[in-house]
Amino acid sequence: MSDYDDESKAENLEESESQSMDKMEELLDSNFMIDFPKAGEIRDGIIASISEGQILVSVGAKSEGVISGKEYEGIPQEILETLEVGKAIPVYVVTPEDQNGNLVLSFIRAVEEQSWLDAEDLLKSGESFESEIVGYNKGGLIVPLSTIRGFIPASQLSLSRKLEITGSTPEEKYKSMVGEKIECRVIEVDRERHRLILSERAASGETRDMIRDKVLDNLQEGDVRTGRVTSLADFGAFVNIGGADGLVHISEITYDHIDNPKEVLKVGDEVKVKVISIDRDRKRIGLSMRQLQEDPWTSQVSHLKVGQLVEGEITRLTNFGAFARLDVPGELEGLIHISEISEKRVEHPKEVLKVGDHVALRILRIEEDEHRIGLSLRRVDSAQYVDQDWKALAKDLDVSTSSEEETLGDIVGTIPAVEEQPTEEVAESEAAPAETQEVQQAEEEAQTEEAVDQQATETEETQETEDKEEA
């Protein structure tokens, strides 16, 4: 072989080695340029192909990633129908390389992850967003933020929306709201617990004064509302109805006698109330629970009638008369006015009666509205009621109608008719206690109004503090 051939072979070998080195350098450079995906990373990808049960997505790696299995099945059909080759979509890197060497991606997780990022941004900025009510539970409403669902507790609903709520079950309260648009603000994000709390109240910008005025404008006497007890005082309970507090005076809580509202109520109780008064100038609402209850007094006096004879026990003596507890079911109490104690003039009931005496009494009046029974001791033997007494006795003894009439005729014939009229002295004495009651009632109302003003101020300050803490 000539020297020329040897030199030519050497040159070819050097050239071949040089080319090999260049290719290796290019390969190394290309490998260094590949941005290898990391687990948990969100990337923008381009759909390379779509087949049954699988989507290939190019994300700038050395090979295309795959969306398959449960990650494919989790894509809603309506969204799947919008995907096409060449379309850009966000993907979540589930694993950079599975046991088969595949880059596993997820579209749904990418969208969900982006939703959490959006929620965190909204929490930081304090901006509100519009969504749609898609469901509810016993505690409030379900509202989506992209692909994640947020919860609006009942306490975070706008006060104006609370005015629309009726009923006691979640279905009665919230079902009609499903599908409505709603403005919300993010107030809590906890990704680990998958917890997103929203507030309509924070987004609405409503003030307590605005809501109170709105409640007063829409409220009418006689309305029945469901409210919640916000505070208790010796003179009554404050109940919030749709954003405004109303007072249930202690006398309007129950028909039973109570010394303090705490005996039957506690803060937080949900109660049904009736609107009995509205003072729009002073922004006060009077409420009653008692008027929505069955009046036991009515059923207790249903078997009594004016003119009937009853037995009773003297329980109290006053300047204007004596109180007696009747021996009838329900332990009803009535008043024997001083003018009805004796035919003779009496300066004080103690001249004739003492506490504990058991006496026969005549019912003169039954005042259902005032829950009062008027009694008489002096008219027990009055001829005015002979006919009524005889019929009552005949009923008790089961006397026949014919014999009743004959005997009644004999008795009535021997007794002259007496028509009793109240004297001027009696009329004056009857009026005295009524005037005293009016004075007492006026004093009690004045004291109550002063206490209401103080309590309302304290309630507003407490609510403002709570609103600031929640915000």
C-alpha positions as CSV (number, residue, x, y, z in Angstrom):
1,M,0.0,0.0,0.0
2,S,1.4,3.4,-0.9
3,D,2.0,6.2,1.5
4,Y,-0.8,8.2,-0.3
5,D,-3.4,5.5,0.6
6,D,-2.3,5.5,4.2
7,E,-2.6,9.2,4.5
8,S,-6.1,9.2,2.8
9,K,-7.4,6.5,5.3
10,A,-6.1,8.5,8.2
11,E,-7.8,11.7,7.0
12,N,-11.1,9.8,6.5
13,L,-10.9,8.3,10.0
14,E,-10.2,11.7,11.6
15,E,-13.2,13.2,9.6
16,S,-15.5,10.3,10.7
17,E,-14.4,10.8,14.4
18,S,-15.0,14.5,14.1
19,Q,-18.5,14.0,12.7
20,S,-19.3,11.5,15.5
21,M,-18.2,14.0,18.1
22,D,-20.3,16.7,16.6
23,K,-23.4,14.4,16.7
24,M,-22.7,13.5,20.3
25,E,-22.4,17.2,21.2
26,E,-25.7,17.9,19.4
27,L,-27.4,15.1,21.2
28,L,-26.0,16.3,24.5
29,D,-27.1,19.8,23.8
30,S,-30.6,18.7,22.8
31,N,-30.9,16.6,26.1
32,F,-29.8,19.7,28.1
33,M,-32.5,21.7,26.3
34,I,-35.3,19.3,27.2
35,D,-37.4,20.7,30.1
36,F,-38.1,17.5,32.0
37,P,-41.6,17.6,33.7
38,K,-41.9,17.3,37.5
39,A,-44.6,15.6,39.4
40,G,-47.3,18.1,40.6
41,E,-46.4,20.6,37.9
42,I,-49.0,22.3,35.7
43,R,-48.0,22.8,32.1
44,D,-49.6,24.1,28.9
45,G,-49.8,21.4,26.3
46,I,-51.0,20.8,22.8
47,I,-53.3,17.9,21.9
48,A,-51.4,15.6,19.6
49,S,-54.0,12.9,19.1
50,I,-57.3,11.8,20.5
51,S,-58.4,8.1,20.5
52,E,-60.9,6.0,22.4
53,G,-59.9,6.2,26.1
54,Q,-56.6,8.1,25.5
55,I,-55.3,11.6,24.6
56,L,-51.7,12.3,23.7
57,V,-50.4,15.8,24.7
58,S,-47.2,17.4,23.7
59,V,-45.7,19.3,26.6
60,G,-42.1,20.0,25.3
61,A,-40.7,16.7,26.7
62,K,-38.7,14.1,24.7
63,S,-42.0,12.2,24.3
64,E,-45.7,13.0,24.4
65,G,-47.6,12.6,27.6
66,V,-50.7,10.5,27.9
67,I,-54.1,11.1,29.5
68,S,-55.8,7.7,30.0
69,G,-57.5,5.5,32.5
70,K,-59.3,7.2,35.4
71,E,-57.8,10.6,34.3
72,Y,-59.5,10.2,31.0
73,E,-62.7,8.9,32.5
74,G,-62.9,11.9,34.9
75,I,-63.3,14.4,32.1
76,P,-67.0,15.3,31.8
77,Q,-68.5,14.3,28.4
78,E,-69.5,17.9,27.6
79,I,-65.9,19.0,28.0
80,L,-64.5,16.0,26.2
81,E,-66.6,16.9,23.1
82,T,-64.9,20.3,22.9
83,L,-61.3,18.8,22.8
84,E,-59.6,18.5,19.4
85,V,-56.1,18.0,17.9
86,G,-54.0,21.1,18.0
87,K,-56.0,22.7,20.9
88,A,-54.0,24.1,23.9
89,I,-55.0,22.7,27.3
90,P,-53.5,22.8,30.8
91,V,-52.3,19.5,32.1
92,Y,-51.1,18.3,35.5
93,V,-48.1,16.0,35.7
94,V,-49.2,13.0,37.7
95,T,-45.9,11.2,37.2
96,P,-42.9,11.9,34.9
97,E,-42.5,8.2,34.1
98,D,-44.6,5.3,35.1
99,Q,-43.6,1.6,35.0
100,N,-44.1,1.6,31.2
101,G,-42.0,4.7,30.7
102,N,-45.0,6.9,30.0
103,L,-45.4,10.6,31.0
104,V,-48.8,10.5,32.8
105,L,-50.9,13.6,32.6
106,S,-54.3,14.8,34.0
107,F,-56.5,17.5,32.5
108,I,-59.1,17.6,35.4
109,R,-56.4,17.9,38.0
110,A,-54.9,20.8,36.1
111,V,-58.1,22.7,36.0
112,E,-58.8,21.9,39.7
113,E,-55.4,23.0,40.7
114,Q,-55.8,26.2,38.7
115,S,-59.1,26.8,40.5
116,W,-57.4,26.6,43.9
117,L,-54.8,29.1,42.7
118,D,-57.5,31.4,41.5
119,A,-59.3,31.0,44.9
120,E,-56.1,32.0,46.7
121,D,-55.6,35.0,44.4
122,L,-59.2,36.1,45.1
123,L,-58.7,35.7,48.9
124,K,-55.6,37.9,48.7
125,S,-57.2,40.6,46.5
126,G,-60.6,40.6,48.3
127,E,-62.3,40.8,44.9
128,S,-65.7,39.2,44.4
129,F,-66.9,36.9,41.6
130,E,-70.2,35.9,40.2
131,S,-71.3,32.3,40.2
132,E,-74.5,30.2,40.3
133,I,-76.2,28.4,43.2
134,V,-76.0,24.7,42.4
135,G,-77.1,23.0,45.6
136,Y,-77.6,23.3,49.4
137,N,-77.4,21.5,52.7
138,K,-78.8,22.1,56.1
139,G,-76.0,24.7,56.8
140,G,-76.2,26.9,53.6
141,L,-75.6,27.0,49.9
142,I,-73.2,25.3,47.5
143,V,-71.6,27.6,44.9
144,P,-68.8,26.5,42.4
145,L,-65.6,28.4,41.6
146,S,-64.6,26.9,38.3
147,T,-64.3,23.1,39.0
148,I,-64.2,23.3,42.8
149,R,-67.2,23.8,45.0
150,G,-67.4,26.5,47.7
151,F,-69.8,26.7,50.6
152,I,-71.7,29.8,51.8
153,P,-72.8,29.3,55.4
154,A,-76.3,30.7,56.3
155,S,-74.6,33.3,58.5
156,Q,-72.7,34.6,55.4
157,L,-75.8,35.1,53.2
158,S,-76.7,38.7,52.5
159,L,-79.3,40.1,54.9
160,S,-81.6,40.9,52.0
161,R,-81.6,37.2,50.9
162,K,-82.4,36.1,54.5
163,L,-85.6,38.1,54.2
164,E,-86.7,35.7,51.5
165,I,-86.0,32.6,53.5
166,T,-89.1,30.8,54.8
167,G,-89.7,27.3,56.2
168,S,-87.8,25.2,58.7
169,T,-86.2,22.4,56.5
170,P,-83.3,22.9,54.0
171,E,-85.7,22.2,51.1
172,E,-88.1,24.9,52.3
173,K,-85.4,27.4,52.9
174,Y,-83.0,27.0,49.9
175,K,-84.5,24.8,47.1
176,S,-86.1,27.8,45.3
177,M,-82.7,29.5,45.1
178,V,-81.0,26.8,43.1
179,G,-80.1,28.2,39.7
180,E,-80.0,31.8,40.8
181,K,-76.9,34.0,40.2
182,I,-75.0,35.1,43.3
183,E,-72.1,37.5,44.0
184,C,-69.5,36.0,46.4
185,R,-66.2,36.8,48.1
186,V,-63.6,34.2,49.2
187,I,-63.1,34.3,52.9
188,E,-61.2,31.0,53.6
189,V,-59.1,28.6,51.5
190,D,-57.7,25.3,52.9
191,R,-56.5,23.1,50.1
192,E,-55.4,20.3,52.4
193,R,-58.9,19.9,53.8
194,H,-60.5,20.7,50.4
195,R,-62.3,23.6,52.1
196,L,-63.4,26.7,50.3
197,I,-65.7,29.1,52.3
198,L,-67.5,32.0,50.5
199,S,-69.5,35.0,51.7
200,E,-72.3,36.8,49.9
201,R,-72.7,39.2,52.8
202,A,-69.1,40.4,52.4
203,A,-69.6,40.9,48.7
204,S,-72.9,42.7,49.0
205,G,-71.6,45.7,51.0
206,E,-74.9,45.9,52.9
207,T,-74.9,47.8,56.2
208,R,-77.0,46.9,59.2
209,D,-78.9,50.2,59.0
210,M,-79.7,49.6,55.3
211,I,-81.1,46.2,56.1
212,R,-83.1,47.4,59.1
213,D,-84.7,50.1,57.0
214,K,-85.5,47.5,54.3
215,V,-87.0,45.2,56.8
216,L,-89.2,48.0,58.3
217,D,-90.3,49.0,54.8
218,N,-91.5,45.4,54.0
219,L,-93.0,44.6,57.4
220,Q,-96.7,44.8,58.3
221,E,-98.5,44.3,61.5
222,G,-99.8,40.7,61.7
223,D,-96.9,39.3,59.7
224,V,-95.6,36.0,61.0
225,R,-91.8,35.5,60.7
226,T,-89.2,33.0,61.8
227,G,-86.3,34.6,63.7
228,R,-83.5,33.9,66.1
229,V,-83.1,35.0,69.7
230,T,-80.1,37.4,69.8
231,S,-80.2,38.5,73.5
232,L,-82.2,38.2,76.6
233,A,-83.2,40.8,79.2
234,D,-85.3,40.8,82.4
235,F,-88.1,42.5,80.5
236,G,-88.1,40.3,77.3
237,A,-86.2,38.8,74.4
238,F,-84.7,40.4,71.3
239,V,-85.3,38.4,68.1
240,N,-83.6,39.0,64.8
241,I,-86.0,38.7,61.8
242,G,-84.2,39.0,58.5
243,G,-81.6,41.5,59.8
244,A,-83.6,43.7,62.2
245,D,-84.1,43.1,65.9
246,G,-87.6,43.1,67.4
247,L,-88.6,42.9,71.1
248,V,-90.8,40.1,72.5
249,H,-91.9,41.6,75.8
250,I,-91.9,39.1,78.7
251,S,-95.7,39.2,78.7
252,E,-95.8,38.2,75.0
253,I,-93.5,35.1,75.4
254,T,-96.0,32.6,76.8
255,Y,-99.4,32.4,78.4
256,D,-97.8,30.7,81.4
257,H,-96.4,33.0,84.2
258,I,-92.6,33.5,84.0
259,D,-90.4,35.8,86.0
260,N,-87.5,35.8,83.5
261,P,-87.3,35.0,79.7
262,K,-84.4,32.7,80.5
263,E,-86.8,30.2,82.0
264,V,-88.1,29.3,78.5
265,L,-85.6,30.8,76.0
266,K,-81.9,30.9,75.3
267,V,-79.7,32.9,72.8
268,G,-79.6,31.2,69.5
269,D,-83.1,29.6,69.7
270,E,-85.1,29.7,66.4
271,V,-88.6,30.9,67.2
272,K,-91.8,31.9,65.3
273,V,-93.1,35.4,66.1
274,K,-96.0,37.6,65.1
275,V,-95.5,41.3,64.4
276,I,-97.8,43.2,66.8
277,S,-96.4,46.8,66.5
278,I,-94.1,48.8,64.2
279,D,-92.7,52.2,65.1
280,R,-90.9,53.3,61.9
281,D,-89.8,56.7,63.3
282,R,-88.1,55.1,66.2
283,K,-87.2,52.0,64.2
284,R,-88.8,49.6,66.7
285,I,-90.6,46.3,66.2
286,G,-92.9,44.7,68.7
287,L,-93.2,40.9,68.5
288,S,-95.2,38.2,70.1
289,M,-94.7,34.5,70.5
290,R,-97.8,34.1,72.8
291,Q,-100.3,35.2,70.1
292,L,-99.2,32.2,67.9
293,Q,-99.9,29.8,70.7
294,E,-103.2,28.3,71.7
295,D,-104.7,30.2,74.6
296,P,-105.2,27.7,77.5
297,W,-107.3,30.2,79.3
298,T,-110.0,30.0,76.7
299,S,-110.4,26.3,77.1
300,Q,-110.3,26.6,80.8
301,V,-113.3,29.0,81.0
302,S,-115.2,27.2,78.2
303,H,-117.3,25.3,80.8
304,L,-118.1,28.4,82.8
305,K,-120.8,30.9,82.2
306,V,-122.0,34.2,83.7
307,G,-124.3,33.7,86.7
308,Q,-122.9,30.2,87.6
309,L,-122.2,29.3,91.2
310,V,-118.7,28.1,92.0
311,E,-116.6,27.3,95.0
312,G,-113.4,29.2,95.6
313,E,-110.6,29.9,98.1
314,I,-109.5,33.4,99.1
315,T,-105.9,33.9,98.0
316,R,-105.3,37.6,98.4
317,L,-106.9,40.7,100.0
318,T,-106.4,44.2,98.6
319,N,-108.0,47.6,99.2
320,F,-110.3,47.2,96.2
321,G,-111.3,43.6,96.7
322,A,-110.3,39.9,97.2
323,F,-108.9,37.4,94.8
324,A,-110.2,33.8,94.9
325,R,-108.9,30.7,93.2
326,L,-111.9,28.7,91.8
327,D,-112.3,25.0,92.5
328,V,-112.4,24.2,88.7
329,P,-109.9,22.6,86.4
330,G,-107.0,24.9,85.6
331,E,-107.0,26.7,89.0
332,L,-108.5,29.9,87.5
333,E,-108.5,33.0,89.7
334,G,-111.1,35.8,89.8
335,L,-111.6,39.1,91.6
336,I,-114.4,39.8,94.1
337,H,-114.7,43.6,94.0
338,I,-115.2,45.2,97.4
339,S,-118.7,46.2,96.3
340,E,-119.5,42.5,95.7
341,I,-118.4,41.2,99.1
342,S,-121.5,42.2,101.3
343,E,-124.8,44.0,101.2
344,K,-123.4,46.2,103.9
345,R,-120.7,48.9,103.3
346,V,-117.2,47.4,103.7
347,E,-114.1,49.6,104.1
348,H,-111.7,46.7,103.5
349,P,-112.3,43.0,102.5
350,K,-110.5,41.8,105.8
351,E,-113.6,42.9,107.7
352,V,-115.5,40.0,106.1
353,L,-112.8,37.6,104.6
354,K,-109.4,36.2,105.3
355,V,-106.9,34.3,103.2
356,G,-107.7,30.6,103.1
357,D,-111.5,31.0,103.4
358,H,-113.5,28.7,101.2
359,V,-116.7,30.4,100.0
360,A,-119.5,30.1,97.4
361,L,-119.3,32.7,94.7
362,R,-121.3,33.9,91.7
363,I,-119.6,34.6,88.3
364,L,-120.6,38.1,87.2
365,R,-118.2,38.6,84.2
366,I,-115.9,36.6,82.0
367,E,-113.5,38.9,80.0
368,E,-111.7,36.7,77.6
369,D,-109.6,39.5,76.1
370,E,-108.2,40.6,79.4
371,H,-108.3,37.1,81.0
372,R,-110.4,38.3,83.9
373,I,-113.2,36.8,85.9
374,G,-115.5,39.0,88.0
375,L,-117.0,37.3,91.1
376,S,-119.6,38.2,93.7
377,L,-120.1,36.9,97.2
378,R,-123.2,39.0,98.1
379,R,-125.2,37.8,95.0
380,V,-124.8,34.1,95.8
381,D,-128.4,34.0,97.2
382,S,-129.8,36.6,94.8
383,A,-133.3,36.0,93.5
384,Q,-132.1,37.3,90.2
385,Y,-130.4,33.9,89.5
386,V,-133.0,31.6,91.0
387,D,-134.1,30.3,87.6
388,Q,-130.5,29.6,86.5
389,D,-129.6,28.0,89.8
390,W,-132.6,25.7,89.7
391,K,-131.9,24.5,86.1
392,A,-128.3,23.8,87.1
393,L,-129.4,21.9,90.1
394,A,-132.0,20.0,88.0
395,K,-129.3,19.0,85.5
396,D,-127.0,17.8,88.3
397,L,-129.8,15.7,89.9
398,D,-131.2,14.7,86.5
399,V,-134.7,16.0,87.3
400,S,-137.4,15.5,84.5
401,T,-138.5,18.6,82.6
402,S,-142.1,18.5,83.8
403,S,-141.3,18.2,87.5
404,E,-138.6,20.8,87.0
405,E,-141.1,23.4,85.7
406,E,-143.6,22.6,88.4
407,T,-141.1,22.9,91.2
408,L,-139.5,26.0,89.7
409,G,-142.9,27.6,89.5
410,D,-143.6,27.0,93.2
411,I,-140.2,28.4,94.2
412,V,-140.3,31.5,91.9
413,G,-143.9,32.3,93.0
414,T,-142.7,32.7,96.6
415,I,-139.8,35.0,95.8
416,P,-140.3,38.6,94.7
417,A,-138.4,39.7,91.7
418,V,-135.4,41.9,92.5
419,E,-133.6,44.0,89.9
420,E,-130.2,45.0,91.3
421,Q,-128.5,48.1,90.0
422,P,-125.0,49.2,90.9
423,T,-124.8,52.3,93.1
424,E,-122.7,55.3,92.3
425,E,-120.5,54.3,95.2
426,V,-119.9,50.9,93.6
427,A,-119.2,52.4,90.2
428,E,-116.6,54.7,91.7
429,S,-114.9,51.9,93.6
430,E,-114.8,49.8,90.5
431,A,-113.1,52.6,88.5
432,A,-110.4,53.1,91.1
433,P,-108.4,49.9,90.5
434,A,-108.7,50.4,86.7
435,E,-107.1,53.9,87.0
436,T,-104.4,52.5,89.3
437,Q,-103.6,49.8,86.7
438,E,-103.3,52.4,83.9
439,V,-100.8,54.4,86.0
440,Q,-98.8,51.3,86.7
441,Q,-98.9,50.2,83.1
442,A,-97.7,53.6,81.9
443,E,-94.8,53.5,84.4
444,E,-93.8,50.0,83.3
445,E,-93.9,51.0,79.6
446,A,-91.6,54.0,80.3
447,Q,-89.1,51.8,82.1
448,T,-89.3,49.2,79.4
449,E,-88.7,51.7,76.6
450,E,-85.6,53.0,78.5
451,A,-84.3,49.5,78.8
452,V,-85.0,48.7,75.2
453,D,-82.9,51.7,74.0
454,Q,-80.0,50.6,76.2
455,Q,-80.3,46.9,75.1
456,A,-80.7,47.8,71.4
457,T,-77.5,49.9,71.6
458,E,-75.6,47.1,73.2
459,T,-76.9,44.6,70.6
460,E,-75.8,46.9,67.7
461,E,-72.3,47.3,69.3
462,T,-71.9,43.6,69.8
463,Q,-73.0,42.9,66.2
464,E,-70.6,45.4,64.7
465,T,-67.8,43.8,66.7
466,E,-68.8,40.4,65.4
467,D,-68.9,41.7,61.8
468,K,-65.5,43.2,62.1
469,E,-64.1,39.9,63.5
470,E,-65.7,37.9,60.7
471,A,-64.4,40.3,58.1
